[in-house]
Amino acid sequence: MTPSDRRSFLRGALAAGVAGAVTGPSAARAAGAVTGSPADRATVRSFHGPHQAGILEPPRRRTAVVAFDVIATGRGELTELFRTLTDRARALTAGGAPVEAGISAPPADSGVLGPDLPGGGLMMTVGVGASLFDDRYGLASRKPPGLTPMRTFPNDALDPAWCHGDLSVQLSADEEDTVVHALRDVARHTRGALQVRWKINGFAGPPRPSGTPRNLMGFKDGIANPDAADAREMSRLVWAAPGTTGHGRDAPEPAWTAGGSYAVIRLIRMLVEFWDRVGLTEQEQMFGRARDTGAPLDGNHELDEPRYAEDPIGKVIPLTSHIRLANPRTPQAADSRILRRSFNYDRGVDAVGNLDMGLIFTCYQQDVARQFEAVQTRLSDEPLTDYIRPFGGGYFFALPGVRDAADFYARALLS
């Protein structure tokens, strides 16, 4: 596809997206109005706002995480790309009947979800990687100072084909076909400007039997998250802080990042066939929690606070346990807490017939070095490393939200 063809395609995609965005009740949904049945109202989240969906909200049941290489030519095409992504996200999350272009044109929609898009249940989260700020689009001076390529940590086995990317898109919904439909729609409307670098599908199980969902090692995952409903805590730990300097750097956070967050995505294979041969007591000591209840080994309920001060030598909760290393609950570690939003994955079997499954670990934070990397450094050589193999992912900056109908993803960055 030539540059002129690509520009024509993007302009055509944008025009088609605007024509078929939403009408009637769906337009009200996009603006934040409440319509429909009580069940619908429970799942509707206004597309417009200071932050993107998919960060503070609890994970949906299904997801696709996709990293793209941007192949748009020049700043103008890049701007058209972000306008198109915004238009498609607005339309897909609002729902409604697509407007057909005409009898001789291809259908406006794949039809996977039927003639009317349900809306309300889809969340789309868009991020940018460090590589987008090279010399292609004149954005180098506007790069968030904490946005770097993902580091290789001890015990990682990173595959370059599964790492990094100019742009990330996470699509989450309660039904698999909703995610598939949205991904096909995004791919269709951005063809010629984006090229998939890697993609992985994930799922989150329901609470079993209650409380926090479990990962594929059988343990509850994300019990100690900070409270996403606490606006002050989210401002301290999750949202970018324009004008301030981060951990170990002098450059201040640029103004355009307000409302955004640093996202870390780690694709972690779990060697489940080996894990399943480990005794339950040893498993629990590696995590520091009881497998059935999720409680710390010195407690009874999953939300109980571990009492490390009463166990200074790790007789009950080993000093090398995952929860004790990740969150030692000291004043010094309080600023390194992260907001986890993880999914399980299952990719079938590998070349030698072993099960290929694990975790799509995602976390959001104000400062990757101060938070995720500090936690990861504390976890270096923990006993669990014998049973996991991080193989991919990347660091991205989750863009600020789209504030109104005139706004679009990355507008402040590109202006």
Secondary structure, DSSP 8 states (H G I E B T S, - for coil): --HHHHHHHHHHHHHHHHHTS--THHHHHHHT---S-HHHHHH---S-SSS-TTSSS---SEEEEEEEEE---HHHHHHHHHHHHHHHHHHHHH-B------TTS--SS--TT-SSB--SS-EEEEEE-GGGGSTTTT-GGGS-TT-------TT----GGGB--SEEEEEEESSHHHHHHHHHHHHHHHBTTEEEEEEEEEE----SSSSS-B-TTSSB--TT---TT-HHHHHHHTS--TT-B-TT--SB--GGGTT-EEEEEEEEEE-HHHHTTS-HHHHHHHHTB-TTT--BTT-SSTT----GGG-TT-SSS-TTSHHHHH----GGGGGG--EE--EEEEEEE-TTS-EEEEEEEEEEES-TTTTHHHHHHHTTT-GGGGGEEEEEEEEEEE-----STT--TTHHHH-
